[in-house]
Amino acid sequence: AKKKEEPKDGIASYRNKNYSEAVRILEEVLKVNPDSVNALYYNGLSHFELKNYDKAIQNLAKVKTGSALYEDAQQALAKAYIAKGDKMKAKE
C-alpha cells in the first residue's frame, strides 16, 4: 500500500517549487479531508504557480473564515482573479 499523503508533504513540494507534485499530493489529501485548510491553501497556491487560475480560485475560496490562513487565502484569491484578468471581481 502506498503511504498516506500528508499536507506537509505537499507543502514541502510547494516550497521546493515542485508545484505539480504538490498538487498531486494535496489533491489526494483533499479527497480524504476536503476541509483541510493547509491542503486547500497550498493546493491553491500551487495551481496559481501553474497558471491554473480557476483551480487556484476554487481551492482558495474554500479556506474558511476564521482559519489561520484565511487572510492569506483572501490575498492569494485577489491575485488569482487579477491574473485571470477578472479585475472587477478582485475589487469587490
N, C-alpha and C positions, 0 to 999 in steps of 0.2 A: 504493500500500500504506500502511496506517495504521502509525504508528510503534509500535515495540515498547514495551509498558508496562513501566515500571521500578518497583521497590519505592519508590524515593524520591519518585516522582510520587504514589503512593498515600499515603505518609506526609505529604507536603505537604498533600494534600487533607484528611487526618485533622486535621492541626494547624490548618487553616483551618475546622474544624468542618463540613467538607463530607463528611459520613460516607457518603452513598450513592455519591458519586463515588469516594471512597476504596475502598469495597467493589468497585465495578465494576472499577477498575484492578487491585486486589490479587487479585481472583478470576482475572483474565487472567494475572497473573504466576504464580499458583499452578497454572494449567493447564500452564504450561511448566516450572515449577520447584516441584513440590509440597512440597519441604522448605525453601523459603526462610523462614528464621526471622523476618526482618523482615516479610515479607508475612503470614505466619501470625499474628504478634503484632498487627500493626496492623489486619489484617482482623478479628481477634477483638475488638479494642478498638472498631473502627467498628461492628461488629454489636452490641456491648454498648450503645453510644450510641443505636443504632436500636432498642434493646429486643428484638433477635433473640437471646435468650439461648442458645438451643440452638446456633445457628450460632457464637456467640461461644465457647461451650464447646468445640465441635468443633475450631475453629481453635487456641484457646489450649492445648488438651490435646496438640496435635501439636508444640508447641515442645519440642525435645529437651533432656533433662537435660544439663547441662554447657555449653549455649549461653549466650551473654552475657545473653540476655533471659529465661532460664529462671525465675529468681526472680520477676521482674516478671510473667511469664506466670502463675505459680502464684498470685500475689496477685490478679491480674485474674480468674483462674478462680474463686477463692473468692468474689469479689464477684459474679460471674455466677451461681454457684449460689445465693447468698443472694438475689439479685434475683429469681431464678426461684422462690424460696420453698422451695428444697430445702436447708433448713438442716442436715439430718443429714449430707448429702454433704459440705458445706463443713467440718464438724467433723472428718471422718476424717483 
